[in-house]
C-alpha cells in the first residue's frame, strides 16, 4: 500500500513540473517570435528588397553608381574623396634688407631687464623684426639670459658701459677698466664682446670718441620714454614725425610703458613700409658705412649725411649669412633725381622706397658749434652733441632738461647728466 501511494505522489510531481515548463516557453505560431536560447546570437528580422536580396534591419543601401557588384560599400561622406596629398614642409623664414626701401633702427638702452627685455623680444619675434640693444655690463652679469635670445633672433648687441657712468669724466685707466669689465660680462653671457658702444647720456670727449677701440654711436630720435613713462606720448611723438627713414630711435628696455609703446609701434612702422634693421645694417645700407673701431657717429655726422647711392655690404651678408641679404642690390635714384644727390635724413621716401631730394646740407662750422637743420631746412646753431630730429617740424623734438647736454662736439665733457640715457 505504501508503495502505491509513493508512486502516485511521484506521478503528480512529474506532471506539475511538466506544466510549469510548458508555461515558460511560448508556443511558436503566427504573431509570435521565438526567443533565443541562452548563448545564441539574436537575429534581426529580415526584409527582402525589390531585387529579392535580404537586408537586415531595414532597407538595403543601393550600390554606388559605377561600383561593381561585390565592392565594399564606402564610409558615409567619403564618396569621391581622394587621399590627401603630402604637403611640402614650410621653408624657414630668411630676413632680407632692401637698401632701396625705407628703414629705421630701433635701439634699447640700460638693459637687460629680467621682465621687460623678453617682452620686447617677444614683440620683435612675432613681427619678424630686429633691433639693437645697448646693455649695461653689471645688468648683463645679473641677468644674462635675454642676450642669447637676442643673438638667435638676429638682433644686435652693443655695450652701454659697465656701471652707466659718464665716461667723459673718467680718467683713461678708469674708462678702460669700466669697458673691459663690461666686455667680460658679455663674454660670459654670449661668448663675445661687442665692438659697438653707446656712451651713457651721450656724453663724449676725444678719448671716448676715438680712444676706446670701439665704434661709438649715438642716436637721431630721442623719444624721452624714460622721462614721460607714458605709452601714448611715446607712440604719438614717433608717429608725428614726417619721416623715420634712416633714423636711429632711442628707447629704454627698463619700463613697462616702453614695452607697450613698442607693441604698437613695431607693426605700425611695418605698415608704413619701414624695414626694421640693426644699427650696423642701417649704417651699411642707408649711409654706406661699415663700422670700424675708433670711429664716432654722432650729431654732426647724422645732420650732414643722407642716403648713400652705394650701399655697403656687411661681412656676413657677403657670405650669405642668415638674417641679411646675400648681396646689396644697387639703389635706384628716383625720377628727376640727379645721380649722386644725397637724400637728407628724415626726408620722406614714399612707399616704394624712392628717395627724394632735399636742400643742400650746409657744411658744419669749424668751431665747437655745429649746424643743425630745423624743420624748414634752415641751419641753426647748437652746441650739444645731443642728436636732433632731421625732417621733424620745428620745435617738435623733445627738449633736454635745462642745463643738460649730451656731450660737447669739441670734445670737452658735459655740463649735466640725463639720469636714464
Secondary structure, 3 states (H helix, E strand, C coil): CHHHHHHHHHHHHHHHHHHHHHHHCCCCCCCCCCCCCCCCCCCCCEEECCCCCEEECCCCCCCCCCCCCCCCCCCCCCCCCCCCCCCCCCCCCCCCCCCCCCEEEEEEECCCCCCHHHHHHHHHHHCCCCCEEEECHHHHHHCCHHHHHHHHHCCEEEECCCCCCCHHHCCHHHHHHHHHHHHHHHHHHHCCCCCEECCHHHCCCHHHHHCCCCEEECCCEECCHHHHCCHHHHHHHHHHCCCCCCCEEEEECCCHHHHHHHHHHHHHHHHCCCEECCHHHHHHHCCCCCCCCCCEECHHHHHHCEECCCCCCCHHHHCCCCCCCCCCCCCCCCCCCCCCCCEECCCCCCCCCCCCCCCCCCCCCCCCCEEEECCCCCEEEECECCCCCCCCCCCCCCCCCCCCCCCECCCCCCCCCCCCC
